[in-house]
């Protein structure tokens, strides 16, 4: 099975009172994170933005039991050959 992706949700406030959720993912270098998605609309509270970001994260997950998995070779598969 492929490994879990390290994705976080955080809220940014680019202008006072305008909150946006951002999905952030860790790279192979654990000190480097990249933005993978962000809200187009702003929210009037941190809570609303965070909840909407959590919903966006759930949408990335095809199987809620397994969580967000990295694309690529299935590490648990039998060897070929």
Biopython code that builds the backbone (N, CA, C, O; Angstrom):
import numpy as np
from Bio.PDB.StructureBuilder import StructureBuilder

atoms = [
    (1, "UNK", "N", (0.846, -1.170, 0.000)),
    (1, "UNK", "CA", (0.000, 0.000, 0.000)),
    (1, "UNK", "C", (0.902, 1.247, 0.000)),
    (1, "UNK", "O", (1.959, 1.252, 0.631)),
    (2, "UNK", "N", (0.492, 2.261, -0.685)),
    (2, "UNK", "CA", (1.257, 3.507, -0.727)),
    (2, "UNK", "C", (1.140, 4.232, 0.618)),
    (2, "UNK", "O", (0.247, 3.944, 1.415)),
    (3, "UNK", "N", (2.038, 5.157, 0.851)),
    (3, "UNK", "CA", (2.052, 5.852, 2.142)),
    (3, "UNK", "C", (1.037, 6.994, 2.180)),
    (3, "UNK", "O", (0.602, 7.510, 1.151)),
    (4, "UNK", "N", (0.680, 7.363, 3.404)),
    (4, "UNK", "CA", (-0.223, 8.496, 3.595)),
    (4, "UNK", "C", (0.472, 9.798, 3.222)),
    (4, "UNK", "O", (1.649, 9.998, 3.522)),
    (5, "UNK", "N", (-0.256, 10.661, 2.578)),
    (5, "UNK", "CA", (0.254, 12.001, 2.282)),
    (5, "UNK", "C", (0.172, 12.836, 3.554)),
    (5, "UNK", "O", (-0.757, 12.671, 4.346)),
    (6, "UNK", "N", (1.121, 13.716, 3.753)),
    (6, "UNK", "CA", (1.127, 14.612, 4.912)),
    (6, "UNK", "C", (0.532, 15.946, 4.476)),
    (6, "UNK", "O", (1.221, 16.807, 3.929)),
    (7, "UNK", "N", (-0.768, 16.095, 4.734)),
    (7, "UNK", "CA", (-1.507, 17.283, 4.313)),
    (7, "UNK", "C", (-2.075, 17.976, 5.543)),
    (7, "UNK", "O", (-2.608, 17.325, 6.441)),
    (8, "UNK", "N", (-1.959, 19.286, 5.577)),
    (8, "UNK", "CA", (-2.540, 20.052, 6.671)),
    (8, "UNK", "C", (-3.487, 21.112, 6.113)),
    (8, "UNK", "O", (-3.406, 21.503, 4.949)),
    (9, "UNK", "N", (-4.381, 21.558, 6.983)),
    (9, "UNK", "CA", (-5.293, 22.655, 6.667)),
    (9, "UNK", "C", (-4.894, 23.822, 7.560)),
    (9, "UNK", "O", (-4.752, 23.660, 8.771)),
    (10, "UNK", "N", (-4.717, 24.984, 6.971)),
    (10, "UNK", "CA", (-4.532, 26.166, 7.804)),
    (10, "UNK", "C", (-5.332, 27.314, 7.224)),
    (10, "UNK", "O", (-5.799, 27.250, 6.087)),
    (11, "UNK", "N", (-5.485, 28.366, 8.016)),
    (11, "UNK", "CA", (-6.269, 29.528, 7.612)),
    (11, "UNK", "C", (-5.345, 30.734, 7.512)),
    (11, "UNK", "O", (-4.524, 30.986, 8.394)),
    (12, "UNK", "N", (-5.496, 31.463, 6.428)),
    (12, "UNK", "CA", (-4.740, 32.687, 6.183)),
    (12, "UNK", "C", (-5.712, 33.867, 6.224)),
    (12, "UNK", "O", (-6.888, 33.726, 5.889)),
    (13, "UNK", "N", (-5.213, 35.016, 6.635)),
    (13, "UNK", "CA", (-6.032, 36.237, 6.682)),
    (13, "UNK", "C", (-5.275, 37.333, 5.929)),
    (13, "UNK", "O", (-4.624, 38.175, 6.546)),
    (14, "UNK", "N", (-5.362, 37.323, 4.570)),
    (14, "UNK", "CA", (-4.599, 38.294, 3.785)),
    (14, "UNK", "C", (-5.035, 39.738, 4.019)),
    (14, "UNK", "O", (-4.230, 40.663, 3.910)),
    (15, "UNK", "N", (-6.303, 39.921, 4.337)),
    (15, "UNK", "CA", (-6.838, 41.237, 4.684)),
    (15, "UNK", "C", (-7.665, 41.071, 5.948)),
    (15, "UNK", "O", (-8.300, 40.032, 6.123)),
    (16, "UNK", "N", (-7.679, 42.054, 6.828)),
    (16, "UNK", "CA", (-8.443, 41.931, 8.069)),
    (16, "UNK", "C", (-9.900, 41.517, 7.826)),
    (16, "UNK", "O", (-10.624, 42.149, 7.056)),
    (17, "UNK", "N", (-10.305, 40.438, 8.504)),
    (17, "UNK", "CA", (-11.687, 39.971, 8.392)),
    (17, "UNK", "C", (-11.982, 39.117, 7.173)),
    (17, "UNK", "O", (-13.134, 38.740, 6.959)),
    (18, "UNK", "N", (-10.971, 38.799, 6.364)),
    (18, "UNK", "CA", (-11.142, 37.961, 5.166)),
    (18, "UNK", "C", (-10.258, 36.724, 5.322)),
    (18, "UNK", "O", (-9.036, 36.786, 5.191)),
    (19, "UNK", "N", (-10.917, 35.598, 5.605)),
    (19, "UNK", "CA", (-10.206, 34.364, 5.911)),
    (19, "UNK", "C", (-10.281, 33.394, 4.728)),
    (19, "UNK", "O", (-11.323, 33.262, 4.087)),
    (20, "UNK", "N", (-9.170, 32.724, 4.451)),
    (20, "UNK", "CA", (-9.083, 31.736, 3.378)),
    (20, "UNK", "C", (-8.451, 30.462, 3.925)),
    (20, "UNK", "O", (-7.492, 30.519, 4.695)),
    (21, "UNK", "N", (-8.993, 29.307, 3.524)),
    (21, "UNK", "CA", (-8.336, 28.054, 3.894)),
    (21, "UNK", "C", (-7.255, 27.733, 2.861)),
    (21, "UNK", "O", (-7.344, 28.144, 1.704)),
    (22, "UNK", "N", (-6.246, 27.001, 3.292)),
    (22, "UNK", "CA", (-5.155, 26.555, 2.427)),
    (22, "UNK", "C", (-4.835, 25.113, 2.794)),
    (22, "UNK", "O", (-4.737, 24.772, 3.973)),
    (23, "UNK", "N", (-4.672, 24.262, 1.772)),
    (23, "UNK", "CA", (-4.176, 22.902, 1.993)),
    (23, "UNK", "C", (-2.691, 22.914, 1.662)),
    (23, "UNK", "O", (-2.277, 23.410, 0.614)),
    (24, "UNK", "N", (-1.925, 22.379, 2.544)),
    (24, "UNK", "CA", (-0.468, 22.408, 2.511)),
    (24, "UNK", "C", (0.022, 20.962, 2.558)),
    (24, "UNK", "O", (-0.521, 20.172, 3.330)),
    (25, "UNK", "N", (1.012, 20.589, 1.776)),
    (25, "UNK", "CA", (1.524, 19.214, 1.798)),
    (25, "UNK", "C", (3.031, 19.201, 1.976)),
    (25, "UNK", "O", (3.752, 19.991, 1.367)),
    (26, "UNK", "N", (3.493, 18.293, 2.819)),
    (26, "UNK", "CA", (4.920, 18.120, 3.054)),
    (26, "UNK", "C", (5.556, 17.431, 1.847)),
    (26, "UNK", "O", (4.944, 16.570, 1.215)),
    (27, "UNK", "N", (6.780, 17.819, 1.542)),
    (27, "UNK", "CA", (7.533, 17.173, 0.470)),
    (27, "UNK", "C", (8.438, 16.108, 1.093)),
    (27, "UNK", "O", (8.340, 15.830, 2.289)),
    (28, "UNK", "N", (9.314, 15.516, 0.286)),
    (28, "UNK", "CA", (10.255, 14.532, 0.823)),
    (28, "UNK", "C", (11.149, 15.160, 1.880)),
    (28, "UNK", "O", (11.577, 14.479, 2.812)),
    (29, "UNK", "N", (11.433, 16.443, 1.749)),
    (29, "UNK", "CA", (12.165, 17.186, 2.771)),
    (29, "UNK", "C", (11.114, 17.706, 3.752)),
    (29, "UNK", "O", (10.361, 18.624, 3.427)),
    (30, "UNK", "N", (11.063, 17.131, 4.931)),
    (30, "UNK", "CA", (9.998, 17.442, 5.889)),
    (30, "UNK", "C", (9.938, 18.913, 6.277)),
    (30, "UNK", "O", (8.936, 19.358, 6.836)),
    (31, "UNK", "N", (10.978, 19.668, 5.996)),
    (31, "UNK", "CA", (10.953, 21.094, 6.331)),
    (31, "UNK", "C", (10.362, 21.940, 5.211)),
    (31, "UNK", "O", (10.213, 23.152, 5.362)),
    (32, "UNK", "N", (10.023, 21.309, 4.084)),
    (32, "UNK", "CA", (9.481, 22.035, 2.939)),
    (32, "UNK", "C", (8.032, 21.619, 2.718)),
    (32, "UNK", "O", (7.723, 20.438, 2.554)),
    (33, "UNK", "N", (7.153, 22.617, 2.717)),
    (33, "UNK", "CA", (5.728, 22.389, 2.471)),
    (33, "UNK", "C", (5.311, 23.207, 1.257)),
    (33, "UNK", "O", (5.826, 24.299, 1.020)),
    (34, "UNK", "N", (4.359, 22.654, 0.482)),
    (34, "UNK", "CA", (3.852, 23.366, -0.692)),
    (34, "UNK", "C", (2.334, 23.508, -0.576)),
    (34, "UNK", "O", (1.659, 22.646, -0.015)),
    (35, "UNK", "N", (1.813, 24.608, -1.116)),
    (35, "UNK", "CA", (0.359, 24.800, -1.172)),
    (35, "UNK", "C", (-0.183, 23.939, -2.300)),
    (35, "UNK", "O", (0.325, 23.982, -3.420)),
    (36, "UNK", "N", (-1.224, 23.150, -2.003)),
    (36, "UNK", "CA", (-1.823, 22.317, -3.049)),
    (36, "UNK", "C", (-3.225, 22.775, -3.428)),
    (36, "UNK", "O", (-3.729, 22.413, -4.492)),
    (37, "UNK", "N", (-3.858, 23.567, -2.570)),
    (37, "UNK", "CA", (-5.191, 24.111, -2.885)),
    (37, "UNK", "C", (-5.483, 25.246, -1.915)),
    (37, "UNK", "O", (-4.953, 25.285, -0.805)),
    (38, "UNK", "N", (-6.336, 26.170, -2.352)),
    (38, "UNK", "CA", (-6.766, 27.260, -1.470)),
    (38, "UNK", "C", (-8.137, 27.747, -1.903)),
    (38, "UNK", "O", (-8.547, 27.564, -3.049)),
    (39, "UNK", "N", (-8.828, 28.363, -0.973)),
    (39, "UNK", "CA", (-10.177, 28.834, -1.280)),
    (39, "UNK", "C", (-10.123, 30.042, -2.203)),
    (39, "UNK", "O", (-9.248, 30.899, -2.086)),
    (40, "UNK", "N", (-11.077, 30.087, -3.118)),
    (40, "UNK", "CA", (-11.203, 31.244, -4.005)),
    (40, "UNK", "C", (-11.988, 32.349, -3.313)),
    (40, "UNK", "O", (-11.719, 33.533, -3.513)),
    (41, "UNK", "N", (-12.952, 31.953, -2.505)),
    (41, "UNK", "CA", (-13.769, 32.933, -1.797)),
    (41, "UNK", "C", (-13.223, 33.126, -0.391)),
    (41, "UNK", "O", (-12.545, 32.250, 0.147)),
    (42, "UNK", "N", (-13.519, 34.269, 0.196)),
    (42, "UNK", "CA", (-13.116, 34.498, 1.579)),
    (42, "UNK", "C", (-14.288, 34.168, 2.499)),
    (42, "UNK", "O", (-15.443, 34.125, 2.076)),
    (43, "UNK", "N", (-13.963, 33.939, 3.751)),
    (43, "UNK", "CA", (-14.955, 33.633, 4.769)),
    (43, "UNK", "C", (-14.895, 34.726, 5.830)),
    (43, "UNK", "O", (-13.878, 35.404, 5.978)),
    (44, "UNK", "N", (-15.988, 34.890, 6.565)),
    (44, "UNK", "CA", (-16.049, 35.974, 7.545)),
    (44, "UNK", "C", (-15.471, 35.588, 8.898)),
    (44, "UNK", "O", (-15.329, 36.441, 9.774)),
    (45, "UNK", "N", (-15.132, 34.301, 9.084)),
    (45, "UNK", "CA", (-14.518, 33.886, 10.346)),
    (45, "UNK", "C", (-13.485, 32.795, 10.092)),
    (45, "UNK", "O", (-13.535, 32.082, 9.090)),
    (46, "UNK", "N", (-12.553, 32.689, 11.026)),
    (46, "UNK", "CA", (-11.529, 31.649, 10.968)),
    (46, "UNK", "C", (-12.193, 30.277, 10.985)),
    (46, "UNK", "O", (-11.793, 29.381, 10.241)),
    (47, "UNK", "N", (-13.198, 30.114, 11.823)),
    (47, "UNK", "CA", (-13.869, 28.819, 11.959)),
    (47, "UNK", "C", (-14.515, 28.381, 10.651)),
    (47, "UNK", "O", (-14.362, 27.230, 10.240)),
    (48, "UNK", "N", (-15.237, 29.287, 9.992)),
    (48, "UNK", "CA", (-15.872, 28.944, 8.712)),
    (48, "UNK", "C", (-14.822, 28.535, 7.679)),
    (48, "UNK", "O", (-15.016, 27.568, 6.943)),
    (49, "UNK", "N", (-13.722, 29.265, 7.626)),
    (49, "UNK", "CA", (-12.666, 28.946, 6.661)),
    (49, "UNK", "C", (-12.042, 27.595, 6.973)),
    (49, "UNK", "O", (-11.815, 26.796, 6.065)),
    (50, "UNK", "N", (-11.761, 27.330, 8.239)),
    (50, "UNK", "CA", (-11.149, 26.059, 8.627)),
    (50, "UNK", "C", (-12.072, 24.882, 8.310)),
    (50, "UNK", "O", (-11.622, 23.871, 7.772)),
    (51, "UNK", "N", (-13.347, 25.007, 8.636)),
    (51, "UNK", "CA", (-14.304, 23.936, 8.344)),
    (51, "UNK", "C", (-14.405, 23.675, 6.845)),
    (51, "UNK", "O", (-14.463, 22.520, 6.423)),
    (52, "UNK", "N", (-14.427, 24.735, 6.035)),
    (52, "UNK", "CA", (-14.481, 24.565, 4.578)),
    (52, "UNK", "C", (-13.196, 23.915, 4.071)),
    (52, "UNK", "O", (-13.239, 23.109, 3.141)),
    (53, "UNK", "N", (-12.062, 24.252, 4.663)),
    (53, "UNK", "CA", (-10.794, 23.624, 4.282)),
    (53, "UNK", "C", (-10.771, 22.147, 4.618)),
    (53, "UNK", "O", (-10.220, 21.341, 3.870)),
    (54, "UNK", "N", (-11.370, 21.793, 5.744)),
    (54, "UNK", "CA", (-11.452, 20.385, 6.126)),
    (54, "UNK", "C", (-12.313, 19.608, 5.131)),
    (54, "UNK", "O", (-11.990, 18.473, 4.779)),
    (55, "UNK", "N", (-13.404, 20.216, 4.681)),
    (55, "UNK", "CA", (-14.253, 19.588, 3.657)),
    (55, "UNK", "C", (-13.444, 19.406, 2.365)),
    (55, "UNK", "O", (-13.545, 18.364, 1.717)),
    (56, "UNK", "N", (-12.654, 20.398, 1.992)),
    (56, "UNK", "CA", (-11.818, 20.289, 0.785)),
    (56, "UNK", "C", (-10.818, 19.151, 0.923)),
    (56, "UNK", "O", (-10.553, 18.440, -0.046)),
    (57, "UNK", "N", (-10.264, 18.971, 2.110)),
    (57, "UNK", "CA", (-9.335, 17.857, 2.340)),
    (57, "UNK", "C", (-10.054, 16.528, 2.181)),
    (57, "UNK", "O", (-9.536, 15.619, 1.532)),
    (58, "UNK", "N", (-11.234, 16.402, 2.760)),
    (58, "UNK", "CA", (-12.013, 15.167, 2.605)),
    (58, "UNK", "C", (-12.286, 14.858, 1.138)),
    (58, "UNK", "O", (-12.321, 13.688, 0.758)),
    (59, "UNK", "N", (-12.477, 15.863, 0.316)),
    (59, "UNK", "CA", (-12.753, 15.639, -1.107)),
    (59, "UNK", "C", (-11.548, 15.041, -1.833)),
    (59, "UNK", "O", (-11.704, 14.435, -2.893)),
    (60, "UNK", "N", (-10.358, 15.205, -1.277)),
    (60, "UNK", "CA", (-9.151, 14.619, -1.878)),
    (60, "UNK", "C", (-9.017, 13.129, -1.568)),
    (60, "UNK", "O", (-8.186, 12.440, -2.159)),
    (61, "UNK", "N", (-9.830, 12.640, -0.648)),
    (61, "UNK", "CA", (-9.688, 11.285, -0.128)),
    (61, "UNK", "C", (-10.745, 10.374, -0.741)),
    (61, "UNK", "O", (-11.924, 10.494, -0.408)),
    (62, "UNK", "N", (-10.346, 9.459, -1.636)),
    (62, "UNK", "CA", (-11.333, 8.566, -2.242)),
    (62, "UNK", "C", (-11.860, 7.508, -1.270)),
    (62, "UNK", "O", (-12.959, 6.991, -1.469)),
    (63, "UNK", "N", (-11.098, 7.176, -0.226)),
    (63, "UNK", "CA", (-11.510, 6.167, 0.743)),
    (63, "UNK", "C", (-11.210, 6.711, 2.140)),
    (63, "UNK", "O", (-10.046, 6.812, 2.528)),
    (64, "UNK", "N", (-12.247, 7.058, 2.889)),
    (64, "UNK", "CA", (-12.060, 7.674, 4.204)),
    (64, "UNK", "C", (-11.412, 6.734, 5.212)),
    (64, "UNK", "O", (-10.853, 7.196, 6.206)),
    (65, "UNK", "N", (-11.474, 5.431, 4.980)),
    (65, "UNK", "CA", (-10.823, 4.476, 5.872)),
    (65, "UNK", "C", (-9.309, 4.510, 5.667)),
    (65, "UNK", "O", (-8.548, 4.452, 6.633)),
    (66, "UNK", "N", (-8.873, 4.604, 4.409)),
    (66, "UNK", "CA", (-7.446, 4.579, 4.091)),
    (66, "UNK", "C", (-6.789, 5.948, 4.132)),
    (66, "UNK", "O", (-5.574, 6.042, 4.308)),
    (67, "UNK", "N", (-7.563, 7.004, 3.973)),
    (67, "UNK", "CA", (-7.011, 8.357, 4.002)),
    (67, "UNK", "C", (-6.374, 8.752, 2.685)),
    (67, "UNK", "O", (-6.431, 8.006, 1.707)),
    (68, "UNK", "N", (-5.757, 9.945, 2.665)),
    (68, "UNK", "CA", (-5.128, 10.426, 1.423)),
    (68, "UNK", "C", (-3.820, 9.688, 1.170)),
    (68, "UNK", "O", (-2.885, 9.791, 1.963)),
    (69, "UNK", "N", (-3.752, 8.960, 0.091)),
    (69, "UNK", "CA", (-2.576, 8.150, -0.239)),
    (69, "UNK", "C", (-1.804, 8.768, -1.394)),
    (69, "UNK", "O", (-2.374, 9.408, -2.277)),
    (70, "UNK", "N", (-0.508, 8.565, -1.366)),
    (70, "UNK", "CA", (0.358, 9.040, -2.439)),
    (70, "UNK", "C", (0.148, 8.187, -3.678)),
    (70, "UNK", "O", (-0.090, 6.983, -3.581)),
    (71, "UNK", "N", (0.236, 8.811, -4.831)),
    (71, "UNK", "CA", (0.147, 8.069, -6.087)),
    (71, "UNK", "C", (1.450, 7.316, -6.284)),
    (71, "UNK", "O", (2.494, 7.722, -5.774)),
    (72, "UNK", "N", (1.387, 6.236, -7.012)),
    (72, "UNK", "CA", (2.622, 5.522, -7.299)),
    (72, "UNK", "C", (2.470, 4.041, -7.073)),
    (72, "UNK", "O", (1.364, 3.516, -6.951)),
    (73, "UNK", "N", (3.597, 3.385, -7.020)),
    (73, "UNK", "CA", (3.637, 1.941, -6.900)),
    (73, "UNK", "C", (3.088, 1.493, -5.548)),
    (73, "UNK", "O", (3.333, 2.132, -4.525)),
    (74, "UNK", "N", (2.350, 0.397, -5.556)),
    (74, "UNK", "CA", (1.806, -0.181, -4.334)),
    (74, "UNK", "C", (2.917, -0.939, -3.619)),
    (74, "UNK", "O", (3.346, -1.999, -4.075)),
    (75, "UNK", "N", (3.383, -0.392, -2.493)),
    (75, "UNK", "CA", (4.513, -0.977, -1.783)),
    (75, "UNK", "C", (4.191, -2.350, -1.195)),
    (75, "UNK", "O", (5.107, -3.112, -0.886)),
    (76, "UNK", "N", (2.924, -2.678, -1.036)),
    (76, "UNK", "CA", (2.543, -3.960, -0.464)),
    (76, "UNK", "C", (2.281, -5.030, -1.515)),
    (76, "UNK", "O", (1.968, -6.169, -1.166)),
    (77, "UNK", "N", (2.400, -4.690, -2.777)),
    (77, "UNK", "CA", (2.118, -5.640, -3.852)),
    (77, "UNK", "C", (3.236, -6.680, -3.964)),
    (77, "UNK", "O", (4.382, -6.428, -3.592)),
    (78, "UNK", "N", (2.869, -7.866, -4.490)),
    (78, "UNK", "CA", (3.871, -8.898, -4.727)),
    (78, "UNK", "C", (4.842, -8.425, -5.789)),
    (78, "UNK", "O", (4.444, -7.727, -6.722)),
    (79, "UNK", "N", (6.126, -8.796, -5.663)),
    (79, "UNK", "CA", (7.113, -8.422, -6.697)),
    (79, "UNK", "C", (6.776, -9.055, -8.034)),
    (79, "UNK", "O", (6.217, -10.150, -8.094)),
    (80, "UNK", "N", (7.119, -8.360, -9.096)),
    (80, "UNK", "CA", (6.881, -8.854, -10.455)),
    (80, "UNK", "C", (8.148, -9.546, -10.940)),
    (80, "UNK", "O", (9.259, -9.051, -10.753)),
    (81, "UNK", "N", (7.951, -10.720, -11.576)),
    (81, "UNK", "CA", (9.116, -11.367, -12.183)),
    (81, "UNK", "C", (9.534, -12.611, -11.565)),
    (81, "UNK", "O", (10.504, -13.225, -12.009)),
]
sb = StructureBuilder()
sb.init_structure("model")
sb.init_model(0)
sb.init_chain("A")
sb.init_seg("    ")
for serial, (resi, resn, name, xyz) in enumerate(atoms, 1):
    if name == "N":
        sb.init_residue(resn, " ", resi, " ")
    sb.init_atom(name, np.array(xyz, "f"), 0.0, 1.0, " ", f" {name:<3s}", serial, name[0])
structure = sb.get_structure()
